[in-house]
Amino acid sequence: MHRPWVQRVISTPLRLRSFVLLSAVVVTFATGRRAFAQDDGAQTLPASTDTSSATPAAATATPPAPDATTSEPLEAPPPPKKAPYSLPFSLRPAAAATVLRLDSPFAFYKDPTSDKSGSTIAPVLTFSYEIVDHFAPVLRLGVVENTYVFDLTPEFRLGLFLGLTVPVGTGGGDHPDAGQKLALAAGIRARSAMDNAMFAVNDFVVFPGVDVAYVSHGFTAQAEATLFQLTRVRGSEDPTTDSSRTNFTTGLHVGYFFIPAFSFGAELRHQRWLSTPKAVAADKTGAARDTTTIAFGPRFHIKVGKDEWLRPGVAFALPLDDPMSKASYKTVQVDVPFAF
């Protein structure tokens, strides 16, 4: 049966990489001080055995204050409320929490050579659990991650990240299925080329990263950078594979809370190959070297219990350059984190 060149593909990480790995550990270190009110050492009245000369005023005098050494500390005032944090759409969160998150981009594109249209879906399911304050292991399909987040000041956060992937999944090996390879390529672009390691099914990938976030008065500004070192461990007979590749991604997220239940965010995302893979060398236009996209959209913050929050968001992403611009990519990202 004849199959069209472009077909609708569903490039979910569950299909592309049929395995589950423990991933990111998020740790936030915060310091704080608790103030206690103390008695100022009020003196007691001198003792006297002669009560006949006591005046009515003396008889009704206020009882002496307790000695400072035996007084109970007063209850500490509640700590100041933290500024709300605008959760990024494709960047890593600079926070530790118990969260179940489904992030699903829907991308629509057109093949510039055949003028045929296609679409792809590339969801990622993430679960994190805050075991103790500021310590939350994360389970994510397809990737092993490790992140440490430090509260430098009440407004600034520093996140250090380390990720690893295991080279398994469909669409790889010496004789990969053509449709599965197409799904992998479409999934990479649907996620703005920010999660390349999840789709590198022939490679062992090590990718350290860093995030810096400023959070204050309802405003969030966050910058991110990640370096990917990919080393091929299977698929050596596939002529399109490279023995090693080096990739770099960076992004900037800004968000603002207009009211406690509603925020709006925008992101600038950029991906660039630092090495020259075969696919980049074969592209005479140079467009395959890097990709830049923007995304923007609202997020809602709905309290559904004592400590449970539903924070659904929708972002619309557009490319700023080729090759995604040439393919007329348009992506709608539906992000549904549930914190509890």
Residue pairs with C-beta under 8 A, 6 or more apart in sequence:
3 179
4 116
5 111
5 114
5 116
6 111
6 114
6 116
6 117
6 118
7 118
7 179
7 182
8 118
8 119
8 120
9 118
9 119
9 120
9 179
9 182
9 183
9 186
10 120
10 121
10 183
11 120
11 121
11 122
11 183
11 184
11 186
11 187
11 190
11 199
12 121
12 122
12 123
12 187
13 122
13 123
13 124
13 125
13 141
13 142
13 187
13 198
14 125
14 141
15 170
15 183
16 142
16 169
16 170
16 171
16 180
16 183
16 184
16 187
16 198
16 199
16 201
17 141
17 142
17 168
17 169
17 170
17 198
17 201
18 168
18 169
18 170
19 141
19 142
19 166
19 168
19 169
20 139
20 141
21 140
21 141
21 142
21 143
21 144
21 166
22 137
22 138
22 139
22 144
23 138
23 139
23 140
23 143
23 144
23 145
23 146
23 163
24 128
24 137
24 138
24 140
24 144
24 145
24 146
24 147
24 161
24 163
25 135
25 136
25 137
25 138
25 145
25 146
25 147
25 148
26 93
26 95
26 96
26 128
26 135
26 136
26 137
26 138
26 147
26 148
26 149
27 96
27 134
27 135
27 136
27 147
27 148
27 149
28 95
28 96
28 134
28 135
28 149
28 150
28 151
28 157
29 134
29 150
29 151
30 134
30 151
31 151
32 79
34 76
35 76
35 77
36 73
36 74
36 76
37 73
37 74
38 68
38 71
38 73
39 65
39 66
39 68
39 71
40 68
41 68
42 64
42 65
42 68
43 64
44 64
44 65
44 67
45 61
45 64
65 71
82 154
83 154
83 155
83 215
83 216
83 217
83 218
84 215
84 218
84 257
84 260
84 263
84 301
85 93
85 94
85 95
85 213
85 215
85 220
86 215
86 219
86 220
86 253
86 254
86 255
86 256
86 257
86 263
86 265
86 299
87 93
87 95
87 255
87 265
87 299
87 311
87 313
87 335
87 337
88 222
88 251
88 253
88 255
88 265
88 267
89 103
89 253
89 265
89 267
89 295
89 297
89 313
89 315
89 333
89 335
90 191
90 192
90 194
90 195
90 251
90 267
90 269
90 295
90 333
91 194
91 211
91 222
91 224
91 251
91 253
91 267
92 147
92 159
92 161
92 209
92 211
92 224
94 149
94 157
94 159
94 211
94 213
94 215
94 222
95 149
95 157
96 128
96 130
96 134
96 135
96 136
96 149
97 128
97 130
97 136
97 339
98 128
98 129
98 130
98 136
98 339
98 340
99 126
99 127
99 128
99 337
99 338
99 339
99 340
100 126
100 127
100 337
100 338
100 340
101 125
101 126
101 127
101 128
101 335
101 336
101 337
101 338
102 123
102 124
102 125
102 126
102 334
102 335
102 336
103 123
103 124
103 125
103 126
103 333
103 334
103 335
103 336
104 121
104 122
104 123
104 124
104 333
104 334
104 335
105 121
105 122
105 123
105 190
105 191
105 192
105 317
105 331
105 332
105 333
105 334
106 119
106 120
106 121
106 190
106 331
106 332
106 333
106 334
107 119
107 120
107 121
107 122
107 186
107 189
107 190
107 329
107 330
107 331
108 117
108 118
108 119
108 328
108 329
108 330
108 331
109 117
109 118
109 119
109 120
109 186
109 189
109 324
109 327
109 328
109 329
109 330
110 116
110 117
110 118
110 327
110 328
111 117
111 118
111 327
112 326
112 327
118 186
120 183
120 186
120 187
120 189
120 190
121 190
122 186
122 187
122 190
122 191
124 140
124 141
124 142
124 191
124 195
124 198
125 140
125 141
126 138
126 139
126 140
127 138
127 139
127 140
128 136
128 137
128 138
128 139
129 136
129 137
130 136
131 137
134 149
138 145
138 147
142 165
142 169
142 198
143 163
143 164
143 165
143 195
143 197
143 198
144 163
144 164
144 165
144 166
145 161
145 162
145 163
145 164
146 161
146 162
146 163
147 159
147 160
147 161
147 162
148 159
148 160
148 161
149 157
149 158
149 159
149 160
149 211
150 157
150 158
150 159
150 160
151 157
152 158
154 216
155 214
155 215
155 216
156 212
156 213
156 214
157 211
157 212
157 213
157 214
157 215
158 210
158 211
158 212
159 209
159 210
159 211
159 212
159 213
160 208
160 209
160 210
161 207
161 208
161 209
161 210
161 211
161 226
162 206
162 207
162 208
162 209
163 197
163 205
163 206
163 207
163 208
163 209
163 226
164 204
164 205
164 206
164 207
165 197
165 198
165 200
165 203
165 204
165 205
166 204
167 200
167 201
167 202
167 203
167 204
167 232
167 233
167 234
168 201
169 201
170 177
170 180
170 201
171 177
171 180
171 181
171 183
171 184
171 201
172 201
172 202
172 234
172 235
173 202
173 234
173 235
173 238
174 234
174 235
174 236
174 237
174 238
175 237
175 238
176 235
176 238
184 199
184 201
185 199
187 198
187 199
188 195
188 196
188 199
189 291
189 324
189 327
189 329
190 331
192 269
192 271
192 291
192 293
192 295
192 317
192 331
193 249
193 269
193 271
193 291
193 293
194 249
194 251
194 269
194 271
196 228
196 247
196 249
196 271
197 203
197 205
197 207
197 228
197 230
200 230
202 232
202 233
202 234
202 235
202 238
202 241
203 230
203 231
203 232
203 233
203 245
204 230
204 231
204 233
205 228
205 229
205 230
205 231
206 228
206 229
207 226
207 227
207 228
207 229
208 226
208 227
209 224
209 225
209 226
209 227
210 224
210 225
210 226
211 222
211 223
211 224
212 222
212 223
213 220
213 221
213 222
213 223
214 220
214 221
214 222
218 256
218 257
218 258
218 263
219 254
219 255
219 256
219 257
220 253
220 254
220 255
220 256
220 265
221 252
221 253
221 254
222 252
222 253
222 254
223 250
223 251
223 252
223 253
224 249
224 250
224 251
224 252
224 253
225 248
225 249
225 250
226 248
226 249
226 250
227 246
227 247
227 248
228 245
228 246
228 247
228 248
228 249
229 244
229 245
229 246
230 242
230 244
230 245
230 246
230 247
231 243
231 244
232 241
232 242
232 243
232 244
235 241
240 278
240 279
241 278
242 275
242 277
242 278
244 275
245 273
245 275
245 277
246 273
246 274
246 275
247 271
247 272
247 273
247 274
247 275
248 271
248 272
248 273
248 274
249 269
249 270
249 271
249 272
250 269
250 270
251 267
251 268
251 269
251 270
252 267
252 268
253 265
253 266
253 267
254 265
254 266
254 267
255 263
255 264
255 265
255 266
255 299
256 263
256 264
256 265
257 263
258 264
260 301
261 300
261 301
261 302
262 298
262 299
262 300
262 301
263 298
263 299
263 301
264 296
264 297
264 298
264 299
265 296
265 297
265 298
265 299
265 313
265 315
266 294
266 295
266 296
267 294
267 295
267 296
267 315
268 292
268 293
268 294
269 292
269 293
269 294
269 295
270 290
270 291
270 292
270 293
271 290
271 291
271 292
272 289
272 290
272 291
273 280
273 288
273 289
273 290
279 288
280 288
280 289
282 288
283 289
283 323
285 322
287 321
287 322
287 323
287 326
288 323
290 321
291 319
291 321
291 323
291 324
292 319
292 320
292 321
293 317
293 318
293 319
293 320
293 324
294 317
294 318
294 320
295 315
295 316
295 317
295 318
295 331
295 333
296 315
296 316
297 313
297 314
297 315
297 316
297 333
298 313
298 314
299 311
299 312
299 313
299 314
299 335
300 310
300 311
300 312
300 313
301 309
301 310
301 311
302 309
302 310
302 311
302 312
303 309
304 310
305 340
307 340
308 338
308 339
308 340
309 338
309 339
309 340
310 336
310 337
310 338
310 339
311 336
311 337
311 338
311 339
312 334
312 335
312 336
312 337
313 334
313 335
313 336
313 337
314 332
314 333
314 334
314 335
315 332
315 333
315 335
316 330
316 331
316 332
316 333
317 329
317 330
317 331
317 332
317 333
318 329
318 330
318 331
319 325
319 329
